[in-house]
């Protein structure tokens, strides 16, 4: 993977609600959330048996994000991590966010 995100450009195509819902069908456990009725984001909560496991996953996702130069919002708590992918520069989601969600799922499945 490159060190820069090809999708984190202000001219990246922001997906419409309909396009995002179509892309969402390729993911399991993720949902689209809307902030202020306009900014779509991808969100999923991942369960863990304890805080140490949740923190380890958070760090793995963080390392992936640094590698690709595209960063999610990560909320780590005892027993779960919530991951939110969206592209800040376009105030919404684009194809790259869905690819990052798939990689997040891969990281989780490798536990």
ZIMO-V633428 format. One record per residue. N is the residue number from 1. SS is DSSP state (@ for helix, = for strand, . for the rest). PHI is phi in degrees with one decimal (none if undefined). Layout:
# ZIMO-V633428
n: (N N)
ss: (SS SS)
phi: (PHI PHI)
This chain:
# ZIMO-V633428
n: (1 2 3 4 5 6 7 8 9 10 11 12 13 14 15 16 17 18 19 20 21 22 23 24 25 26 27 28 29 30 31 32 33 34 35 36 37 38 39 40 41 42 43 44 45 46 47 48 49 50 51 52 53 54 55 56 57 58 59 60 61 62 63 64 65 66 67 68 69 70 71 72 73 74 75 76 77 78 79 80 81 82 83 84 85 86 87 88 89 90 91 92 93 94 95 96 97 98 99 100 101 102 103 104 105 106 107 108 109 110 111)
ss: (. . . . . . . . . . . . . . . . @ @ @ @ @ @ @ @ . . . . . . = = = = = . . . = = = = = = = = = . . . @ @ @ @ @ @ @ @ @ @ @ @ @ @ @ @ @ @ . . . . = = = = = . . = = = = = = . = @ @ @ . = . . @ @ @ @ @ @ @ @ @ @ @ @ @ @ @ @ .)
phi: (none -78.7 -85.5 -122.5 -89.9 -68.9 -98.4 -88.3 -109.8 -68.0 -99.5 -63.3 -75.7 -77.4 -76.3 -73.8 -54.9 -64.0 -63.6 -65.7 -64.5 -65.4 -63.9 -61.2 -61.2 -85.2 -115.6 -113.0 88.3 -92.8 -134.8 -94.2 -121.4 -117.2 -104.5 57.3 63.7 -134.0 -91.2 -81.2 -140.5 -95.9 -138.3 -149.2 -105.2 -109.5 -84.4 -142.1 -76.4 -163.0 -69.6 -60.0 -65.9 -62.8 -66.4 -60.7 -61.8 -56.1 -65.4 -64.5 -64.4 -62.0 -64.8 -59.5 -59.3 -63.6 -60.8 -94.9 72.5 -136.6 -119.6 -86.0 -86.7 -122.3 -119.7 -105.3 -140.5 -62.5 86.8 -164.1 -131.6 -103.0 -114.3 -126.4 -105.7 -165.0 -103.9 -58.0 -64.8 -108.5 53.5 177.2 -107.3 -141.7 -53.5 -59.5 -65.4 -69.6 -65.1 -67.1 -63.3 -63.3 -66.9 -61.6 -61.1 -62.8 -58.8 -63.1 -68.1 -84.4 30.4)
